[in-house]
Every structure is written in C-alpha cells, then in structure tokens.
Amino acid sequence: MSTLARLRRLAADESGASVTELLVGTLVSALVMAGITSAIFTTNQLRLRADDQNRIAGALAVVSLDLDRDAAMATASAPAKSQTTATSCSTTIDLGFLEGGASVRFGTTASATDGPLWLQRVSGAGTLTVARNVAACTWQVERDTGGDWTIRLDLTVTGPSGESVSHSLRARPRLW
Amino acid sequence: MIGLLRRLHRDERGVGLIEALVSSALLAIALVVLVGSFSTLAIASRRAELVALAQATARAQAARIEAAPYQANGDYSAYYETLPWGVTRTVTVAWWDGVSAWVGTQNANGLQKVTVAMGSDGTAAVTLEFAKANR
C-alpha cells in the first residue's frame, strides 16, 4: 500500500492510528526534534560560545587576582613605573621585586595553540601562564591629578568561536 | 499504563484522539526540557562571564579610588572606571566618627570606609571594602 493510500485510509478511518504507527510517529518526531535542536545550536555555536565565555571568565579572574597581588608588591624603583605611555605587553611589566633570584614580570608571548598570545607571569621561580587566547594587550602606568600611580592593563581575550571581551584591569603598587 | 498498552495491542483499531494528544503533549514537554537545558547552559556561561567582569572591574575601581586623592565629601565619581555592558556599580562612603563607629554623615576626622559593590543582571557579584585616610 502506498503512503498516500495509507494516509487516505487513516483519514477515512475513524478508529485512528495503531499503536505501532503512533510509536513510529513519536520516534520520527523525536528524531526530527533532536535534528532541529542540534541544527539550531550548531548554527549559533552556542556550545562553543559557552566554552569561550567560561574560558574568558577564568582568564579575567586569574589575571585580575594575580596582577592585584603582585602589583601591590612592586618596588619603588620598579622599571614598570617609567612606562607612562601605552605599550604592548610584549614589553614586560617589570615589578622590580625578586622571586627566585629574578624580578617578577608580566608579558605576552606568541603561541600557535590557544593564541595568538599568552599572558605570562615570569620570575626566577618559573613561568606561569595566566591567560590564553589573548588577542590584544597593552599597559601603562597612570595617575589622576593629585593621586598615586596605578598600573593599567587593557586586555582583549578572544575565544576560538569568536566570543570576545575587552577589559581594563588596574592595580595599585603600594610603594608608588 | 500496562493495561492500556495491553488493550492497545489487542485492539486493531489503534488509539484514539486523546491518546494521540497525550503523546504529543509528552513530546512537547520533552522538547521544552531539552531546549531549556541548553538555554540554561548558555545563560550560566554568560552569567559566569559577567560575574568575572564585575569582579575584575571592582578590583580596578578599588585600586583607582585608593590611588585617588582623599575627597572629604566622599564623592569619588570623578574616578569611576568605565563599566562593561551589563555590570552595575555602587560606591558608598562612611566616615569614622572618631570614637567607635562608621557614620553616613561627613566629618573632619579624615578617615573613610569606601565600599565598592558591583553587580550584574540585578544581583550583587562582588563587594570590596577598604579604608581611605586623609594624609
């Protein structure tokens, strides 16, 4: 029996569809539903965007905490203090105080994976990557009239799906 | 339920309109749950991002006000950071009364407690407090 004839029979028959037909119909509907839902989420890259948002949130939290803690300990003669114009983070933020025999510095390095840049904390004790997927990074020291110096870090993190956040972080060295 | 299935198996006439409607309703509920779970994932991720932004902004705001000159009237609005979209800010100042408490009225004791609160989506994300002295 052709599909059309079967549909005509069903339409003419007041007894309705059999349980098998109903189960098959439900299964097909479920498959279609799953397909549509999957298509919607694939098209909008929702899962990837959610991954990126979590990645960005983590990066911001870690950079903010690290910079806040370390910048507070910057020495009065730290090289970073003289950087009064915006410069790329490839020029390191040298906070002057020693750890493992070398000063604590923040800076970016190029990376082929999770790049294009990584923001890293470097000292004599080792290197710690504090943020990946860094698309842009600049920094400078600045102060409001009559105030003290602060370090301002402008960071853009862009995930693989294109989700991006640009944010200004600021920390205050206590000895400046 | 078992009885209904047995009856359906015996009855070649199949199911009626009510059963078909019930199955459609169940399907719709399943769809709502499925889409809802995906939406929850997306909303939770965005929320996590906003909270991280709010926390980072709160630290930046606190650092800037700490570095700013002492404002006797407690108005630090000239030193406000640019807020990311979706993040709200409240800065409140209390003055040390010279004896035992922080009060909401200005005085000349030269010691303030500054509270920086950041929120997102109408809920508080982070609150930072610090003292600021006139020196």
Interface residues (C-beta under 8 A of the other chain):
Chain A: S15 G16 A17 S18 V19 E21 L22 T26 S29 A30 M33 A34 T37 F41 L46 R47 R49 A50 D51 Q53 N54 I56 A57 G58 L60 A61 V63 S64 L65 D68 R143 D144 T145 G146 G147 D148 W149 T150 V165 H167 S168 L169 R170 A171 R172
Chain B: L5 L8 H9 E12 R13 G14 V15 G16 L17 E19 A20 S23 L27 A30 L31 L34 V35 F38 L41 A42 A44 S45 R46 A48 E49 V51 A52 L53 Q55 A56 T57 R59 A60 Q61 A63 R64 E66 A67 A68 P69 A78 Y79 E81 T82 P84
